[in-house]
Amino acid sequence: MRYGKRLVLLLLALTFVLSHFREPIVSIWPSLVALLSVLLLRKALPGLLIGAVSGVILMTQGNLLQAPIVFISDILVPALSSEWNLSVLAFTLLLGGFASLLEKGRGFDKILGNWLSKGGNLSKKVEWSAFSIGIVCFFDGLASSLLAGRALRPLADKTGLSRAKLAYLVDSTGSAVACVAIMSTWIAYQLSMIREGYLAAGIPDSQPFALFLSSIPRNFYCWFTLVLVALTIRRSLNLGSMKKFEESARTKFTPPDELNSGNDKDLSNGQSRVFIPLTVLIGCLFLGLYQNGVEGTAWPVTFFKIKQAFGDAQSNLVLLYSSIIACLVAYFYNRKAISATGSSSLREFARGIGRFISPSLVLLAAWCLSGTLRELGAAAYLSQTLTGSLSPALFPVSVFLLGVLISFTTGTSWGTMGVLMPLTVPVCASLAPGSDAMMASAIAAVFSGAVFGDHCSPLSDTTLVSSVACEIPPYDHFRTQLPYALLAASIAALAGFIPLGLGLSPWICLTLGTAILLCVPWVRDKFLPASNP
């Protein structure tokens, strides 16, 4: 870390030197500084801020006295005075409180206890429970990893399931689901980065939510990861060193204690504490987007009206109001259960908000970096440089592979989006003008590449959180999950983004990739020693 700080200072010194030259490549220098700083410091927030500061130094042509004034007046104040940005920040914090209320209400524990108490293959049930919690906790990948890891780790030890396999299941499911969910702690950041990309391209009017919806079926790495998780559970697919961990866990198997699922009333209350707030959250989102964006009369509802409304709606305000209503409902349904634990709903809500202050600051730093890139004309420089030299057909897979490299080496999915999205969108707009399909593909490639690092980078916070929740050394989690992540990434590139860039439908790409994954157990059984229990 000491040498990392010294190298960052060297980068800033080099920035000062470059500020006296007006070469075109100077316009993308802040992105390079941000990327290297994140890699050296292993933190997204200071890395993005250092990139923004280097951009301001270039803007002032090396005037270090004027740089702070320019940073505040031209970069920071516009970012904080934007109605869009303020509503996105508020939504991110509120959904953090919402996640905390549902977690501390212990409704998930009641549902899980009832499911596991019904007999059957308990080891498989523990695995499917980890997968299911990731699906139900779509609103926050980190919360699902923590919840599933802490709740299932004692049962994993008693049923012959290795902690390494459990860590893989909760980690891979949580981030992948959160990235494609239409309502999560990620979506505000994702929509904001899409909007920043369009602003960098000089297009003030964009439809970030509609583009996000279009990117969902194209987010191949996330979908193939989820398919691989389900296949791993169903067919006991143990790749690489996972086989050794599974064999070791089975030798330590002891019969589990009898599980107490509670009475029917407890189960019913637990289900209400979880599913009613989630239903309200999703229901308010869809109703709000339709009502806010529809032109003319809302009734009768048609597919064309829904599509048009979702594109024209002020998605930032709808997200904000939906989260406020959902938080009130979650507070009402979980307050008694939280009080029974000796805590209070307001305290837990505040803790949930506090947990998302740091991600909100990362979002603010990404806005600052994007602002400096706009001022320096980075989008125009890249567009002019790459137009004619980069094939549009290979652009999605190129973006995906670059995102994989950045996210793996930096360990931050949000940092990867913050660096890559403001550069990807303008280049895509110049390579394929007016093509919404190509833009959605490029956006999905950024998301897919960013999530890869969350799954297998030894520097990723989700990798560390999942290993801590499952009580396994981070290195063991990293090396057992890496083969699965590489397999999903390879298929995403070869069966997903390359055919997609050549004009194939994303649904055909999804079908093709899934078919290839379904052949993996057959290949294992045919050519490798059996690893089934």
N, C-alpha and C positions, 0 to 999 in steps of 0.2 A: 504493500500500500504506500509506503514511503517513496519508493521509486515511481509509483504511479502518479503521485502528486507532483513529483519533479518533472515528469514527462508532460503532464498537463500544463505546468508553467512554461515548459519549452514550447508547447503548441501555441500558447497565448503570445509568447514572445515572437514566434514565427508569424503569427497573425498581425502583430504590430508592423513587422517588416513588410508583409504582403500588402498592408493597407496603403502603402505609398505607390503601389502599382495598380493599374486598372485592367489587368488581364481578365478575360471572360471567366476563366476557371475560378477566379476569386469568389464568384457568386455562389458556388457550391461548397466553398471552404467551411462554412459553419456546420454543414451536415457531416463533413468528414471529422471535424473537431469534436462534434457531439458524439459520433460513433466511437471514436478512439477514446474519448473521455469516459464513456459508459463502460467500455471494455477495461480500461485501466483502473477505474475507481470501483467497478462492479456495482454501481448504483445508477438508476435511471435519472433521478431528480438532478443531482449535481452535474451529470453528464450533459443533459439537455440544456441546463442553464449555462454551462460553460460554452456550449455551441452558440447559444443566443448572444452571450457577451462577446464572443469573437466576431459575430456578425455585426454587432453594434460598433465595435472597434473599426471594422472595415467601412461601415457607413460613414463614420466621422473621419475617415482617412488618417487614423492613428492619433486623433486628438483625445487623449485619455481624460482630460478635464471635462470635455463636452460629452463623452460617452455615457456617463450616468444620467445626465439630463435627457439625452436622446432615448436611452433605454426606457426611462420612466414615461416621458411624454409621447413618444412615437410607437412604443411597443407595449409596455405594461398597461398604461391607462386605456388605450383602445381595447385591449383584450378584456379588461375588467369592466368596461362600460358597455360591452355588447350584451343586449338582452338575451341572445342565444347562449352566450357563454355563461352568464349568471344562472340561467335556468338549468343548464347542464350541470354546473357545479352543485346546485341545490339538489337536483335529482340524485346525483351520485352519493351525496352525503345521506339523504333520506333513505335511499335503498339500503345503505349500510346499516342504518337503524332498524329497518324492516327485517333484514336478515337476522340481526341479533335477537329481535323479539321472537321470531319463529324458532330459532335455535334454543333460546333459554326457556321457551314455553314447554319444551320436552314432549311436544306432540309427536315428533319423529320417533322418540324412544318407545312410546306406547304402540305406535303402528308397527315398528320393527319387532318389538317383543311378541306381539300377537302373531306376526308372520312366522317367526322362528319357532314358536311353541307348537306348531301344528304337525310336527314330525317330518319324516322324509329324510333325504340326504342333507344333513345339516351343513356339511361343508359347502355343497353347491348352493344352499340357501344363503349362506353368508356371502358367497361371491355374488349371487344375483342381488342380494340386498345392497352391496356396495355399488353395483351398477344402477340399481333403482334409486338410491339416494341421490346419486349424481343427476339423474333425470328429473327427479322431483325438485331438487335444489338448483334448478336451472338459473335462478336469479343471482347466484354467486358461486363461482367455481372454488374459491378458497374456503368458503363456509362448508360446502359439500365435502371437500377433502378432510377438513377438520372433524366434521360431524361423523362421517362414515368411518374414518380412521379410529377416532376415540371410542365410538360405540361398538365397533366390530372387532377391534384388536384382541380383547380378552376371549371372544368366541373363536377367533381364528386359531389361537393357541390350543384350544380344546378340541378342535374339529379336524386337525391335521392340515390346515391351510397355512402356508408360510406367510410371514409378515411381508416378505418381498412381493409376493403375488398380491396381497391386499393393498400394499402401497401403489403398485402398478394400476390396479383397478380404480382406486379412488382418485388418483392423480390424472390418469388419462381420461376418465369420464368427466371430471369436474370442469376442466378448462375447455374441453372440446364442446361440451353442451353450452357453457356460458358464452362461447364465441358465436354460436349459431342461434341462440335464443333471442326472441324478439323483445324480451324484457329482462334485462339483467344489469348487474353493476358494470358490465363492459359496454353496453350499447351506447350510453351517452358519450363515452370516449370514442367509440367507433364512428358514430355519426359526426362527431366534432372533427375527427381527422378527415373524413370524406369531405366535409364542408371546407376545411382548410386547404385541401387539395384543389378544389374548384376555385377558391379565392386566389390561390397561387397561379392558377391558369388564367386569371382575369375574368372568371365567370361568376358574377355575384349571385345569380339565381340558380340554385341547384335543388335537387330533390334527394337529400341524403337518406331518408327513410326508405323511399322507393328503391333506391340503388342498393341499400342494405338488403332489402327483401329479395332483390334479384341476385344478389351475391350468395345467398344462403345455399341454393342447390349446387353452386360452383365451389363451395368451400370444401374441396375434396379431402384435404388432410384430416379435417375434423370428422367428416362422415366416415372415412375409411378407418380412422382410429376407433370410433364407436362400434363399427362392424367388427373390427378385430378384437375389441374387448369382449363383445358378446360371443364371438367364435372361440376365444380363449376359454371362456367359462364353459361353453357347451361341449367343446371337444378336448378340454384339458391341454391346451396348446402351450407347451413350455419351451420357449426359445432360449438359446444360449445358456447362461448360468442359472436361469430360473429353474431348470430341471433339478439342479443340485439342491437348491433351497427347498423345493417342494419335497424331494425325497427325504431331506433332513427333518422337515416338519412332520412328515407322516410317521417317522420313527419315534417321535415324541408325543404321539397322539394319546390322549386320555379321554374317557367318556365325559361329555359335558354335564354340568349340573342341570337339574330340571329348571326350565325357564318359566317364570311367572308372567303371564301375559296381562294380568289384571282382569277385571270384570268387563262386561259389555259396555257399561257406562263410561269407564275409563277410556276404552278404545274409541267410543263415539266422541267423547270430548277431545281426545287427541287428534282425531281426524278433523274435527271442526276447527281446532286451533291452527291446523296446517292448511287445509284445502280451501276453507272459506276465504282467508286473506289472499291466497294465490289466485283464486277464481276472480275475486274483486280486482286484483292487480291487472290480470290479463283482460278481463271484461271492460274495465275502464279504458284501457289502452285502445282496444278495437273500437269501442263506441266513441271515444274521444277523437280518434283519428278520422273516423267517418263523419261525425257531426261537424268537426272543425274544418274539414277539407271539402265536403260535398258542395256542389254548386246547385242552386235552386232547391227544390223540395227533396227532403231526405227519403220520402216514401214514394213509390215502391223502391226497394233495394235491388240493385242490379250489379252484376260483376263489373261492368264498365264504370259505374258510379263508385264502387269500392276501390278499384284500381286508381281512378282519377283522384279520389279523396285522399288516399294514402300518400299520393305524390304531392298534392297541394297543401296538405295539412301542416300546421306549425307543430312539427313533431316534438320540438323542445318543450313547448308549453304543455302539450298533451302528456308527455312523460312526467313533467313536474306535477301536474294536478293528479294524475293517476297514482303517483307515489304518495302524495299527501293523503288521499282517500284510503289507499291500502294500508298506510301506516296507522291511521286511526282505527281501522277495522282490526288490524293485527294487535294493536294495543288493547282494544276492548276484549278480544277473545283470549288473550294470553295473560292478562294482568293478574288473575287469581292464581294461575299455575306458577307464574314467576314469583309472586308474593309467598307462595308456599315453600320456595327454596331459600327464603330469607333475604331476597333481594327485592328490588322494585323495578317496575316496567320502565319508568323514566330513566333510572340509572342504567339499565341495560340498553335502552335506546340510545342514550348519550354515549355509551361505550362503543356501540356499533357505529355511530357517526364518527367517533374518534379514530376508529380503525381505518376509516376511509379519508382521513385528512391527508395522509401521505400520498395516496393515489390521486387525490384532487390537485395536490401541488405538482405532481407529475404532469397532469393535464394542463395546468397553467404554464409550466415550463415548455411543454410542446407547442402551445399557442405562441409563446415568445419566440421560439426557434422558427416557427412557420412565418411569423411576422417579419423577422430579419431576412428570411429567404425571399419573401415577396419584395421587400425593399431593394434587395440586391439583384433581382431578376433571375434567380436560379432556374425557374421554370422555363423561361425563354431560352436561356443558354442550353439547357439539356435538350429541349425540343429541337432546336436548330442543329445541335451536334448529332443527335441520334436519328433524326428523320432521314430516311434513305439508307442508313447504315445498319438499322436494326429491323428485322422482319417482324411485322405485326403478328404473324402466326406464332412466333416463338416468344413474344413479349410476356404472356402470362406465366409460362414456365420459367423464364428468366427472372421475373419478379419473385416468384415463389422460391427459387433456389437462392436468390440474394437474401430474402427474408429468413430462410433456414440458416444461412451462414451468420447473419447478424444476430438472430435470436439465440443461436447456440453459443456464440462467443460472448455475448453480453448477458444472457440469462434473463432478459426482460422483454415480454411480449408487448407491453405498452410502449416501451422505449423504441422497439423496432417499428411499431406503427407510427410513432411520432417522427422518426427519422425518414422512413420510407414513403409513407402515404403522400406527404406534400410534394414529393418528387415524382411519384408514380402517376398520379392523376393527370398532371399537365402533359407529361410525355405521352400518355395514352390518348389524351385529347388531340395531340398533334399527329400521332401515328394513325389513328382511326377516327377522324372527325365525325361527330354525330352518331357514333355507334354506341348505344347504351349497353349492348351485349358485351362488347369488348371492354367497356369501362367496368361493368359488373364483374367480369372475369379478372381484370387487373386488381380490383379491390379485394376480391376473394383470395387472390394469390397473396396479397399482403397479409390478410388475416391468417391464412393457412401457414405461411412461413413464420409468422410471429408466434403461433401456438406451439410449433415444433420445439422451440426453445423452452417453453414452459414445461414440456414433457421430459426433456432429457438433458437440459443444460445443468451442469453441477452448480451453476451460479444462480439458478432460478429460485425465486421465493416459494413457488408452489412445489418445486421438487423438495426443498428443505422442509416446508410445512407438512407435506405428505409423509415424509420419512419420520418426522418428529411425532406426528399423530399416530403412526403405526409402530413407533418405537423400533426403528431400524436405522443403522448407520446410513447417512446420506449417500456415501459412495456405493454401498450395496444396492440402494434404490436406483441410483443412476445407471449402474452397469447392467442391472436386470431389466430395466425399462428401455434402454437404448435399442436393443434389437427390434422390439415392437415398433418404436417410433421410426426407425430407419425403414422398416418394411412398409409402414403406412405412408411415409414420405415418398418412397420409391414408386409405389403404385399411384400415389397422387400425381406425381410428375409424369410417369409414362402412360398411364391409362386415363389420367384426368386432364391436366393442363396442356399437354402437347396436343392430344386430339381436340380439345376445346378450342385451342388457338387455330386449328386447321378447319374449324367450322362445325365440328360435331356437337350435337345437342348435349347439354350438361346431364340430362337424365340418362342418355345412352352411356356417357362416361361413367356415371355412378353405377349403372348396371354392369358395365364391363369391369370396373375395378372391384366391385363386390364379388363378381363371378371368379375373378382371379384369387381373391382372398379365400373364397370357399374351397379353392383347390389346395390351399396351403396344408391343411391336415392330411390330405391324401398324399401329397408329396412327402410329408414327414413320415407317414406310415409306410410308404413305399420304399424310401431310400435311406431313412434314418432309423436308429434303434428306437423301439417303442418307449414313450415317456408317460403313457397313461398310468393312473394309479391302479 
